[in-house]
Amino acid sequence: MQRKGQEFNAAILIAIIAALIIIYLLFLPVEDRKDLLDQVDETSGRSSPDSIELLKEPVGRLDPSEKIEDKGVPNVFLFETTESTELTSLNPVYVRNGVFDKKSKTVSFGIDTLENLDNVFLTFTASQRKGILMITLNDNVIYDFDLNKLNVDPIRINKEYLHNDNVVEFSVSGVGWRFWTTNEYSLENIKIIGDITDKSRQESRNIFTLTDTELQNIESAELQFIPYCTVNEAGILDVFVNNFNVYSALPVCDDPVEQNVPPTILNEGSNKVIFKTTKGSYSIEQIAMQFKQKDTISTVYYFDINQSTCEDIIDKHIKLSIEFVDDEDQKRADVNINGHLQRIDQSKKLYEKNVEDWIVEDDSCIENNFIKITPKETLDIVEILVVAQN
């Protein structure tokens, strides 16, 4: 009789406690009551004493591939200028040749811009002229004639005869049997002129930058540009990326060029792009490096179900749970469960999905299972859990 009284008292106590909980919930603010009930709901789908864990893994942070923006490069203008320039001027020269008196003249001069030099001429005036005037340049005869006028026609000099350091010699022929005479020349206004091409503006350098993440995610790269030029005047166009020649050709003027660039030659940080030509002028516009990036990095989790475990879960509900760190930021990801794609797009802390139809087929279990998570933005995940329960 005493025991029945104790059981009755215990029942009354439980009823009182339940009533107090209900009253507490009723008087809670609406938001607090909702949060409390949500927490109960979230924990109800987790592991319980009669559940079977098929997968439980900590995850951590998942980062998506950083989008690689196209890298623009400023327009490039390549051109050459050619000017007729006085290379050197020499002091007046007097040479003579008689039976008992002979005089020649040797003069030295230098040229610093030999590689850019063309159309070289020797000019002078001859106030005195008798006999045959001979002029040699670096032991090569460039003139051997009898002058009959003051202003001499310009004497062309073969560029192959020229060096950086040069020696020119003036002399006059002998008198022969007329031993009483003297051949002589008096030369003034002696100049060597030539066309010098300024090629300093036939090369242009620009840079673009890549972050380490961008560099790691590049699958392929392509350099694009449009060369505006004049047909029959433009020369070979060379393009270098980080000192590697990626393009060398005579382009079709005004036609777009698309040139593959090996990603292995690209650097984290600054990357140099050089356009260069040896002839003519170019206006190179709409220059851009375009990239194809690698697929987003995914994280894959595997779990196996043997025959014994399959018999235990065949009639149970199987739930996938992904627990995030917070319940504020938006979570976006693709989840692939054995080939079945699901999209996560929520701010809640817990994502749940019944997946028994994708694990149990025709009263049998898929033996080798996988779950792949592909983040669309940075995600902080506590764990991923697959549980079978009643």
C-alpha positions in Angstrom: 0.0 0.0 0.0 2.9 2.3 0.9 4.6 1.5 -2.5 1.5 2.5 -4.4 1.4 5.8 -2.6 5.0 6.5 -3.6 4.2 5.7 -7.3 1.2 8.0 -7.1 3.3 10.8 -5.7 6.0 10.3 -8.3 3.4 10.6 -11.1 2.0 13.8 -9.6 5.6 15.2 -9.5 6.2 14.4 -13.1 2.9 16.0 -14.1 3.7 19.1 -12.1 7.2 19.3 -13.8 5.6 18.9 -17.3 3.1 21.5 -16.5 5.8 23.9 -15.4 7.7 23.3 -18.6 4.6 24.0 -20.7 3.9 27.2 -18.8 7.6 28.2 -19.2 7.4 27.7 -22.9 4.1 29.6 -23.2 5.5 32.6 -21.4 8.8 32.6 -23.3 9.2 35.4 -26.0 8.3 34.0 -29.5 11.9 34.2 -30.9 13.4 32.4 -27.8 10.7 29.7 -27.9 11.3 29.2 -31.7 15.1 28.9 -31.2 14.6 26.4 -28.4 12.3 24.3 -30.5 14.6 24.5 -33.5 17.5 23.2 -31.3 15.3 20.3 -30.2 14.4 19.6 -33.9 18.1 19.7 -34.9 19.2 17.3 -32.3 16.3 14.9 -33.0 17.9 13.9 -36.3 21.3 13.1 -34.9 22.6 9.9 -33.4 20.4 8.2 -30.8 21.0 5.0 -28.9 19.2 2.9 -31.6 20.9 4.6 -34.5 23.7 3.3 -36.7 26.4 5.7 -37.9 27.5 5.0 -41.4 29.7 8.0 -41.7 31.0 10.6 -39.3 33.8 12.9 -40.3 35.1 16.3 -39.2 35.4 18.6 -42.2 36.8 22.1 -41.4 37.1 24.9 -43.9 36.3 24.3 -47.6 37.4 27.0 -50.1 36.1 27.4 -53.7 38.4 28.1 -56.6 39.0 31.9 -56.9 37.6 33.3 -60.0 40.3 34.4 -62.4 39.6 37.8 -64.0 40.9 38.5 -67.4 44.1 40.7 -67.3 44.0 43.7 -69.5 47.2 45.3 -70.9 47.5 48.9 -72.2 47.6 49.5 -75.9 51.1 49.3 -77.5 52.5 51.6 -80.2 55.7 50.4 -82.0 57.3 52.5 -84.7 60.7 53.4 -86.2 62.1 56.7 -87.3 64.9 57.2 -89.8 66.8 60.5 -90.2 69.8 61.5 -92.4 72.6 62.3 -89.9 76.1 63.6 -90.2 78.2 60.8 -88.8 81.5 62.7 -88.8 83.2 65.7 -90.4 86.9 65.8 -91.2 89.4 68.5 -91.3 90.5 69.8 -94.7 92.8 67.5 -96.5 95.7 68.3 -98.9 97.5 65.6 -100.8 100.1 65.8 -103.6 102.4 63.5 -105.6 105.4 64.7 -107.5 108.7 63.2 -108.5 110.5 64.5 -105.4 107.5 65.3 -103.2 104.7 62.9 -102.2 102.1 63.4 -99.4 99.0 61.4 -98.5 96.6 61.8 -95.6 95.1 59.3 -93.2 92.2 60.1 -90.9 90.4 58.0 -88.3 86.8 58.2 -87.1 84.4 56.1 -85.2 80.7 55.1 -85.6 78.6 54.1 -82.5 75.3 53.2 -84.3 76.6 50.9 -87.0 73.8 48.3 -86.6 71.2 51.0 -87.3 73.0 52.7 -90.1 72.2 52.6 -93.8 72.7 54.7 -97.0 76.2 56.0 -96.1 77.9 58.6 -98.3 81.1 60.6 -98.4 80.8 64.2 -99.5 83.4 67.0 -100.0 84.4 69.9 -102.3 87.7 69.9 -104.3 89.1 73.4 -104.6 92.3 72.1 -106.2 92.2 69.0 -108.3 94.8 67.5 -110.6 95.5 63.8 -111.2 93.5 60.8 -110.1 92.1 61.0 -106.5 92.1 57.7 -104.6 90.2 57.2 -101.4 90.3 53.9 -99.4 88.3 53.0 -96.3 89.7 50.3 -94.1 91.9 49.2 -97.0 88.9 49.1 -99.4 88.9 51.4 -102.4 85.8 53.5 -102.5 86.9 56.2 -105.0 89.5 56.3 -107.9 88.7 59.0 -110.4 90.0 62.2 -112.0 87.8 65.0 -110.7 86.9 67.9 -113.0 84.5 70.0 -110.8 84.3 71.7 -107.4 81.3 69.9 -106.0 81.8 66.2 -106.1 78.8 63.9 -106.4 78.2 62.0 -103.1 80.3 58.8 -102.9 78.3 55.8 -101.7 80.1 53.7 -99.1 79.4 50.0 -98.9 78.1 49.4 -95.3 80.2 46.2 -95.2 83.4 48.3 -95.3 82.4 50.2 -92.1 83.5 49.3 -88.6 83.1 50.9 -85.2 86.7 52.2 -85.7 87.5 53.3 -89.2 90.5 54.6 -91.2 90.1 56.6 -94.4 93.2 57.4 -96.6 93.4 60.1 -99.3 96.1 60.0 -102.0 96.7 61.1 -105.5 98.2 59.4 -108.5 101.8 59.9 -109.8 102.8 62.3 -112.6 104.3 59.7 -114.8 106.7 61.0 -117.5 105.8 64.6 -116.7 108.3 64.8 -113.9 108.2 68.5 -113.8 104.6 68.6 -112.6 102.8 67.8 -109.3 99.4 66.2 -109.0 97.5 67.6 -106.0 94.1 67.8 -104.3 92.7 70.2 -101.7 89.6 68.8 -100.2 87.2 70.7 -97.9 83.8 70.3 -96.2 84.6 66.6 -95.8 81.6 64.8 -94.2 80.3 61.3 -93.9 76.5 61.1 -93.7 74.0 58.3 -93.3 70.5 57.3 -92.4 70.2 56.2 -88.8 67.0 54.3 -87.7 65.9 54.9 -84.2 64.6 51.5 -83.0 64.2 52.4 -79.3 60.4 52.6 -79.8 60.1 49.3 -81.5 59.7 47.5 -78.2 57.1 48.0 -75.5 56.9 46.4 -72.0 53.9 46.0 -69.8 52.9 43.8 -66.8 49.9 42.0 -65.3 49.7 40.4 -61.9 48.4 37.1 -60.6 47.8 36.0 -57.0 49.0 32.6 -55.8 45.5 31.3 -55.8 44.8 32.5 -59.3 48.0 30.9 -60.5 47.3 27.5 -58.9 43.8 27.5 -60.5 44.8 28.2 -64.1 44.2 25.4 -66.5 45.0 27.3 -69.7 45.9 30.8 -70.8 45.5 32.7 -74.0 46.9 36.1 -75.2 44.6 38.1 -77.4 45.4 41.3 -79.3 44.7 43.1 -82.6 47.7 44.4 -84.6 46.9 47.5 -86.7 49.6 48.0 -89.3 50.3 48.8 -92.9 50.5 45.9 -95.3 54.0 45.5 -97.0 55.5 47.8 -94.4 55.3 45.8 -91.2 57.9 43.4 -90.1 58.0 40.3 -87.9 56.1 40.8 -84.6 57.6 39.1 -81.6 55.7 38.7 -78.3 57.4 37.6 -75.1 55.8 36.6 -71.8 58.3 36.5 -69.0 61.1 36.3 -71.6 59.6 33.3 -73.4 58.8 33.9 -77.0 55.1 32.9 -77.4 54.5 34.5 -80.8 56.8 35.3 -83.7 55.1 35.9 -87.1 54.1 38.5 -89.7 50.5 39.0 -88.6 47.6 39.9 -90.8 47.1 43.6 -90.3 43.9 44.5 -88.4 43.0 40.8 -87.7 42.6 39.5 -84.1 45.4 37.2 -82.9 44.7 34.5 -80.3 47.8 32.8 -79.0 48.0 30.0 -76.4 50.4 30.7 -73.5 51.8 27.8 -71.4 50.6 28.3 -67.8 54.0 27.0 -66.6 55.7 30.2 -67.7 53.5 32.4 -65.6 54.5 33.7 -62.2 52.9 34.7 -58.9 53.0 38.5 -58.8 54.2 40.4 -61.8 54.3 39.0 -65.3 56.0 40.8 -68.2 54.5 41.1 -71.7 56.9 42.5 -74.4 55.9 43.4 -77.9 58.8 43.9 -80.4 59.3 44.4 -84.1 62.4 45.0 -86.3 60.6 46.9 -89.1 57.6 49.1 -89.6 55.0 50.4 -87.2 52.3 48.7 -85.2 49.4 49.9 -83.1 48.5 46.9 -80.9 45.2 47.2 -79.2 42.6 45.2 -77.1 45.4 43.3 -75.5 44.2 40.8 -72.8 45.3 37.6 -71.1 42.3 35.3 -70.8 42.2 32.3 -68.5 40.3 29.0 -68.2 40.3 27.9 -64.6 40.4 24.4 -63.2 37.3 22.9 -61.8 36.3 23.8 -58.3 38.1 21.7 -55.7 35.7 19.2 -54.2 36.0 17.2 -51.0 34.9 13.5 -51.2 34.0 11.2 -48.3 33.6 7.5 -48.7 31.9 4.9 -46.6 31.2 1.2 -47.2 28.2 -0.9 -46.1 28.8 -4.6 -45.7 26.1 -7.3 -45.8 25.7 -7.4 -42.0 25.3 -3.6 -41.7 22.9 -3.6 -44.6 20.6 -6.1 -42.9 20.5 -3.8 -39.8 19.6 -0.6 -41.8 17.4 -2.0 -44.6 14.2 -0.8 -43.0 15.5 2.3 -41.3 15.5 5.9 -42.4 19.0 7.1 -43.5 19.7 10.8 -42.9 22.6 13.0 -44.2 23.4 15.8 -41.8 26.0 18.6 -42.4 26.6 20.8 -39.4 28.0 24.3 -40.1 29.9 26.5 -37.6 27.3 29.3 -37.5 23.7 30.0 -38.4 24.2 33.5 -39.9 26.3 33.5 -43.1 24.8 32.0 -46.2 26.0 28.5 -47.1 26.1 27.5 -50.8 27.4 24.2 -52.0 26.6 21.3 -54.3 26.3 17.9 -52.7 26.6 14.7 -54.7 25.4 11.5 -53.0 26.2 8.5 -55.1 25.5 10.5 -58.3 22.4 12.3 -57.0 23.0 16.1 -57.0 21.6 18.4 -54.3 22.1 22.1 -53.8 22.6 23.7 -50.4 21.6 27.3 -50.2 20.7 28.3 -46.7 21.8 30.2 -43.6 20.7 27.6 -41.0 23.4 25.8 -39.1 22.2 22.3 -39.9 21.5 20.8 -43.3 19.6 17.5 -43.4 18.4 15.2 -46.2 16.8 11.8 -46.2 19.0 9.7 -48.5 17.9 6.1 -48.0 16.6 5.9 -51.5 20.1 6.7 -52.8 21.8 4.1 -50.5 19.3 1.3 -50.5 18.1 0.0 -53.8 15.8 -3.0 -54.4 16.1 -4.3 -50.8 19.9 -4.2 -51.1 22.6 -1.7 -50.1 25.1 0.1 -52.3 28.4 -1.3 -51.0 30.7 1.6 -51.9 29.2 5.0 -51.2 30.5 8.5 -51.6 29.4 12.1 -50.7 31.1 14.9 -52.6 30.9 18.5 -51.4 31.7 21.3 -53.9 31.7 24.7 -52.2 30.4 27.8 -54.0 31.9 30.0 -51.3 34.1 29.5 -48.3 32.4 27.1 -45.8 33.2 26.2 -42.2 31.8 22.8 -41.5 31.9 21.0 -38.1 31.2 17.5 -39.4 29.3 15.4 -41.9 27.2 12.6 -40.6 25.2 9.8 -42.2 22.9 7.9 -39.7 20.4 5.1 -40.1 17.6 5.2 -37.5 14.0 4.2 -37.0 
